[in-house]
Amino acid sequence: MAEPIRNKRADPPIAPTPQNTPLNTAPISSHAQQPGVASIKEEDLDRAAAASIFAKDPRLVSLIQGRLGSLVGRSSGYIESLPADVKRRVAGLKGIQKEHSKLEAEFQEEVLQLEKKYFAKFTPLYQQRAAIVNGQTEPTEDQVQAGEEDEEDEEDEETEAAPKEKASESAEKVSGIPEFWLSAMKNQISLAEMITDRDEEALKSLTDIRMEYLDKPGFRLIFEFAENEYFTNKTITKTYYYQNESGYGGDFIYDHAEGDKINWKEDKDLTVRVEQKKQRNKTTKQTRIVKKTVPTESFFNFFSPPKAPTDDDESTTSDIEERLELDYQLGEDIKEKLIPRAIDWFTGEALAFEELDEEDFEDAEFDDEDDEDDEDASEDQDDEDESDEDDEDGSKPKQEAAECKQS
């Protein structure tokens, strides 16, 4: 199942698709190998000059891409030049590798079965969580005590806090934990970016998010809703499918996703907006208002996943592939992060692990910026030296400004 949150955001994974990475594999869980490529050390080059050359003649780009594409998979001739005995040994190693691949496929299948086994053990805990969130039951004393122990440990690490105020006895009694899932989703960065102000009212009726494994490789996300003014669905699901054949390393290859149709109530569709345009008749001079429905940003577009590209337009294909990757990653985030640790996202405690990883990533970038800053400082120093030579009177404001820059 899910790994600890602290190790999840160091290198954001890219979701493979049959179109953009036919030989790479997508993990069905955190235990499978994430796809990716090794980092390439860039040599010093004049980027501006190169960009200028390509900008003047875009055909060079397509020519280079076509040439490189034709070289992929082509033999250098070395294998063909080997003696017959050596070729026989190479063939033998290929046979051994096939046996290895079979074992890899068996390993991934057993990992999946192990995940399903423990998912069955997690399910009762998720059911208890849903019952408490929706006010159907109260946590046991043991559960409360275990949770309070964690809070006490955190308080001990900080300075002594002010005395807690007692809740007013006259306060209105609240059932369950209102807006639990909406709050958890808004704290999960990748999901928060998709939620609009209009979506929030509908997502307040979200009572549970859960998942289930398919009989074949894949999983289904299930969103349960209470009665609301936006749609009639009680549940809205989205299913992620994997290809029947395993990938190069025995992992499962992501294929596509399918979402349920949302039965929107009249004039309540959050995935579209109505634009009004005034038109004037040239003959009669009469005016009329024409209403046009256009797509708009909404979290509920999540249930209408993009389709794989079918044309050869590179710009369109690239855009769709990016959307496919984002869609896949969102599904993984919900499956691997949000569902297993919903309470941590609700309280915001999970953000500490996410922010820690981001700080590490920013530090790595900062090292690169230091070089640029050094260059800028050097240029500033040269400018200041020239300024000192030009201005022999050495006015104090300029000297003070230079000292500030160097401090």
N, C-alpha and C positions, 0 to 999 in steps of 0.2 A: 504493500500500500504506500502511503505517503511517507517521505523522509522528513526529518525535522526541518522547520522553516528556515533555519539559519543557513542552510546550504543551497537554497533554492534560486537565489538571484545573482549569484556571482557572475555567470555568463548566460544571459537570456538565450534559451534555445530557439532555433529556427525550425518551424514545423515543415517537414519534407512533404512533398506531394509527388504523385507519379509523373507530373509534368516537369518539375524543376529538379528533382533528385531521384531519378528512377532506380538508382543503385544504392542510395542511402536509405536508412531505415528510421522510422519514427517509433519512439518508445510507447508501449501501451501502458507503461508505468515508469516510476522513477528508477526502477531496477534495470531497465533496458538502457542500452547505450544511446546517448543523445547524439544526433547527427551534427556535423560541423566540420570545419576545415582548420588546419593548423595555421597559426598566424605567420605572415610572411614579412620578413624584415625588409623595410624599404631602404633602398640606397639613395644617396643624395642625388637629386636631379633638379633641373630647372623646370618646375611645374608650370610656371607661367608661359615659358617658351613652348612646352609641349601642348598646353591647352590652346595656345594661339595657333599652332600648326593644325591641330585637329579642327579648330573652329573655322579656319579658312577653307578647309576641304573635308567635309564630313564623310566623303566617300572613303577616306583613309581608314576611318574607324570600322566601317562595314567590311572593307577589304581585309583588314587585320583580323577581325572577328571570324570572317569566312576562312581565312588561311589557318588560324588556330583551330577552328572547328574541324577542318579537314585532317589535321594532324592527330586528333584525339583517337586513340585506339590503334594507330598504325604502328607496325613493327619496325624496329630499327634495322632488322636483318640479322641481329646477333644470334637469336635463337635458331633461325634457319641455317646458320652457318656452322652450328655445333656438329661434332661427329655423331654418328648414329648411336653409339653406346651412351653418350651423354644425353642425347635426346630421349633415349629410353628411360634414363634415370629421371629426367624432368617429367616424363609422363607418369612415372611411378609416384613422384611427389604430388602430382595433381590428384592421383587416386587417393593418396593419404589425406589430402586436403578435403576431398569430398566426404571422406569418413568423418573428418573433423566438423564439417558443415552440418552433417546429420546430427552429431552430438550437440552442436550449438542449437539447432532447431529443437531438439528434445529438451535442452536446458531451458530455453525460453518458454516452452510449453509447460514445464514443471513449475517455473516461476509464476506463470499465470494461474495455474491451479492452486499454488500456495497463496497467492493474493486472494483468490476467490474464497479459500478456506478461512482466512483471517477476516475477510470482509463480512463473512457470515457471523463472526464473533463481534465485529464492530456494530453490526446492524442494530442489536438491542440497545446499545448505548445511544445511537442516533435516534431511536424511537423514544427513549427517555428524554433526550434533549428536546425533541419536538413537542412532547407532552407538556414539559415545563414552560417552554417558550409560548405555547398557545393557551396556557392557563388551565390545562386539563388535569394537572397534578402539581404537587409541590415537591421540591427536592427533599431527600431524607436528611436526617441530622448528620449522618456520616459523610454524605456528599458535601453538605455545607461546611462542616468542620475541615474537610480536606481542602476545600477551596479557600477558606479563611486562613489556613496555615500558610499558603503561598502569599497572601496579602500581608500577613504579619512579617514574613521574611523580607518583603520589599520595604516595609515601613522601618524595620530595624536598620536597614542600610542607609536610610535617609535621616535627616534631622528629625527630632521629635515634633510631630505634627500637632496642630491645635486640636483641642477636644472636639470630638464629633458631635454635631447637633442631633438631637433626637428628632425623629420624624414626627410631624404634627399628627396627633391622634384624629384630628378632624379632617385630615387630608382624604381625598377621594380614593377609594380602594381601586387599585389597578390590577387587571387580570393578566397573568403571564408577563412577557417582556415585549412591550410595544416596539414595533419597527426594528425587531432584532435583525432580520436578514437584510433589510435596507441599509442599516447602519454598518453591518459587517461588509456588505458589498462596496459601500462608499469608502471604506478604509482600505480595500484591496485596490491598489493603484490601477491595474489594467482594466478592472471593471468600472471603477469610478469615472474614468475618462469617457465611458459610454453612456453614463446615466445623465439625462437632462433633467431640468426642473420639472418638465411636464411628466417625465417618467416616474418621478418620486411618488406622486399621489397613487399611481397604480401599484407600485412596488411596496407600498405600505401594507397592502393586502396579502403579501407573500407570507405564507405560513410555514413553508419548509422547502429546502433544496436537498435532494438526495440523488443517488446514482445507482445503477445496476449494471452488471456485466451481461453481455450477450452470450448466446450459446457458442457463437463463433467469435474470433477476436474483434473486440470493439466494446463500447460502453454507451450507456444512455444517461443523460442528465434529466432529472424530473423536477420541475418547478410547480409547487402546489400553491393555489391561491384561494382566499376566502371570497365570498360574494363581493363584487365591486361594480362600479359604474362604467367600467371601460370595456370589459369583454365577458363572455359567458363561460369561457373555459375554466374548468376546475383545476386541470393540470395542463401544462405546456411542456413538451419534451423536445429534446434534441439528441440525436443519435450519431455517434462517430463510428464509422466503419473502417476496417483495415482490409487489405488485400488478402486473398486466400493463400497466396504463396509468400513464404518468408523472404526476407532480404538477404543480402550478402553475408551478414554476420548471424543469421538465424533470427533476427528481430522481426517484428511485425511492421509492415509498411502501411502508413496511413493512406486511405483512399479518398473518402469524401464524407460529408456530414449531411443530415437531413433534419429539418425542423417541422414541428406541427404548425398547421394553419391556425392563426388566431382569429376567433370569431368576435370581431369588434362590434360594439353597439353603435347605433347611429351617431355619426359625427364625433366619435370617440377614438378613432384610429390615431394612435400616437406616432405612427411611422410616416405620416403624411401631414402636410399643412395645406390650407386653402388660401390661394392667392386670388385677390379680386382685381379686376382690370376694367376700367371704364372705356367703352367704345362709343364712337359717334357715327351715325349714319350720314354719309356725304350728301345724300339726296334730301332726306327729311329733316336732317340736323338733330334728330332725336338721339338720346344717349341711353345706353344700357350697361348694366354691370355684369361682366362675365366672370364666373368663378372657375378656377382651375386647381386641380389637386396635384401637388408635386411631392416627391419623396423628401423626407427630412431626417436628420439624425435622431436616433432613438435606441435605447438599449434593446428594445424588442425586435430590432433588425437582426439581432443575434439568432433569432429563430428562422431567418431566411438566409441561410449561408450562401456564399458565392458559388457559382458553378465553375468547373474547370474550363480553361480557355479552349476555344474550338477554331479560332482563326489564326492567321499568321502575322497579324499586326503585333510587332514587338512591344510597342508602347502599351497596347491594351493587355497583352499577355502578361507583361511585367506587373501592371497594376493589379490584375486579378490574382496573380501568384502571391503578391504581398498581402492581399486580403485573405487568401486561403491560409497563409502562414499565421496571420493575426487571429483568424477564426479558430484555427487548431490550438494555438497557444492559450486562448481564452478558455477553451474547453478543458485543457490540461490544468490551468490555474484553478478552475472551479473544482475539478475532480481531486487534484493533489493538494491544494492549499485550503480553499474556502470550506469545503464540506468537512474534512477531518478536523479542522481547527477553527470552527466558526466562532466560538466564544473568544478566542484570542484576537480575531479580526473585529469582533463587536467591541471589545474593550480597547482595542488599539495596541495591545501588547505585541502583536505580531509585527507591527510596523518597526519596532526596535530592531528586529533581525533584518528586515528589508532595508532600513536606512543604513545599518551597519555595512551591508554589502555595497550599497551605493556609495558610501563614503570611501570604502576601499577602492572602488572603481574610479572615483573622482581623484583620489590621491595618485592613482596611476597616470591619469591624464595630466595632473598638475606637474608631474615630473617633466612631461614634454613641454608644458608651458613655461617652466623655469628657463629652458634653453632660449625660448623666444624672449622672455623677460631680460635675460642676460644680454641678448643681442640688442634689445631696445635700450637697455641701460648703457651699453657701450656706445650706441649711436648718440644717446643723449649726452654722454660725457664728451664725445668728440665735438658735438655742437656747442657744448658749454666752453670747451677749450678754444674753439674758433671765436666764440663770442667774447672771451676774455682778451684775446689778441686784438680783436677789432675795437673793443671798448676799453681803452687804457685808463679811463677815469675810474673803472671798477665800482660802479654804483652799488650801494648796499642792497637795494631790492633784488637786483639780479643775483648777488652773492647769496642772499638768504634763500631765494628760490632754489638755487643750485644745491644748497645744503639740505633743503627739505627733500629734494629728489634723492639724494644720496643716503639719507637717514633710513 
